[in-house]
Amino acid sequence: MECVVDTATLRRQASEYVSRASAGETILILRWGRPAAILRPAVPGERASKVTVSTFRRTLRSALRTARSQPVVLTWWGGEAAVIAPVPAEIAEEWDV
């Protein structure tokens, strides 16, 4: 994983990280130093609950809790921008989660 960000930084710079994910980057999100979720590009036709980026930023804690079990599509100006999703097994094993 090339980019790793903690929740405090993500909350302050949500637009930047969502833009990076939208452009194709996958970002590992850490909470208390442990992987909490990944932020990645949206997959066309992906079915998941949708949340605006501004709502995601305000409700980061609950969004991460939801993303542990199912993907959440982040929308921006009405379009799908990125997805916050569970940590893949291979990353969880690497971090001994």
C-alpha positions as CSV (number, residue, x, y, z in Angstrom):
1,M,0.0,0.0,0.0
2,E,1.6,3.2,-1.2
3,C,-0.4,5.7,0.8
4,V,-1.3,5.4,4.5
5,V,-3.2,8.1,6.3
6,D,-4.6,8.4,9.9
7,T,-8.2,9.4,10.5
8,A,-7.3,12.8,11.8
9,T,-5.5,13.7,8.6
10,L,-8.2,12.2,6.5
11,R,-10.9,14.2,8.3
12,R,-8.9,17.5,7.7
13,Q,-8.1,16.7,4.1
14,A,-11.0,14.5,3.0
15,S,-11.4,16.2,-0.4
16,E,-7.7,15.7,-1.3
17,Y,-7.7,12.0,-0.4
18,V,-11.1,11.3,-2.1
19,S,-9.7,13.0,-5.2
20,R,-6.6,10.8,-5.1
21,A,-8.7,7.7,-4.7
22,S,-11.0,8.8,-7.5
23,A,-7.8,9.2,-9.7
24,G,-6.9,5.6,-9.1
25,E,-4.9,5.5,-5.9
26,T,-5.7,3.1,-3.0
27,I,-5.2,4.6,0.5
28,L,-5.0,2.6,3.7
29,I,-6.8,4.4,6.6
30,L,-5.4,3.8,10.1
31,R,-7.3,4.3,13.3
32,W,-5.3,4.1,16.5
33,G,-2.3,2.9,14.4
34,R,-4.3,-0.1,13.0
35,P,-5.9,-0.6,9.5
36,A,-9.5,0.5,9.7
37,A,-10.5,0.6,6.0
38,I,-9.3,1.4,2.5
39,L,-10.2,4.3,0.3
40,R,-10.1,3.2,-3.3
41,P,-11.5,4.1,-6.7
42,A,-15.2,3.3,-7.3
43,V,-15.9,0.2,-9.5
44,P,-18.6,0.9,-12.2
45,G,-21.9,-0.7,-11.1
46,E,-20.7,-1.3,-7.5
47,R,-23.7,-1.7,-5.2
48,A,-23.2,-0.1,-1.8
49,S,-24.7,2.5,0.4
50,K,-24.0,6.0,-0.8
51,V,-22.7,8.9,1.3
52,T,-21.6,12.4,0.3
53,V,-18.0,13.3,0.9
54,S,-19.1,16.1,3.3
55,T,-21.2,13.7,5.3
56,F,-18.3,11.2,5.3
57,R,-16.0,13.8,6.7
58,R,-18.5,14.8,9.5
59,T,-19.3,11.2,10.4
60,L,-15.9,9.6,9.8
61,R,-16.1,7.3,12.9
62,S,-19.5,5.8,11.9
63,A,-18.5,5.5,8.2
64,L,-15.4,3.6,9.2
65,R,-17.5,1.3,11.4
66,T,-19.8,0.6,8.4
67,A,-16.9,0.1,6.0
68,R,-15.5,-2.7,8.2
69,S,-18.3,-4.9,6.9
70,Q,-19.4,-3.4,3.6
71,P,-18.3,-0.9,1.0
72,V,-19.6,2.7,1.2
73,V,-19.7,4.7,-2.0
74,L,-18.6,8.3,-1.5
75,T,-20.4,10.7,-3.9
76,W,-19.2,14.1,-5.0
77,W,-21.4,16.5,-7.0
78,G,-23.8,13.7,-7.5
79,G,-21.3,11.3,-9.0
80,E,-19.5,8.3,-7.5
81,A,-16.1,9.5,-6.5
82,A,-14.5,6.8,-4.4
83,V,-15.3,3.8,-2.1
84,I,-14.4,3.3,1.5
85,A,-14.2,-0.5,2.0
86,P,-13.1,-3.3,4.4
87,V,-9.4,-3.9,4.6
88,P,-8.5,-6.8,2.3
89,A,-7.4,-10.0,4.0
90,E,-3.8,-9.8,2.7
91,I,-3.4,-6.3,4.2
92,A,-5.0,-7.4,7.5
93,E,-2.6,-10.3,7.7
94,E,0.4,-8.1,6.9
95,W,-0.6,-5.8,9.8
96,D,-1.5,-8.7,12.0
97,V,-5.1,-7.4,12.5
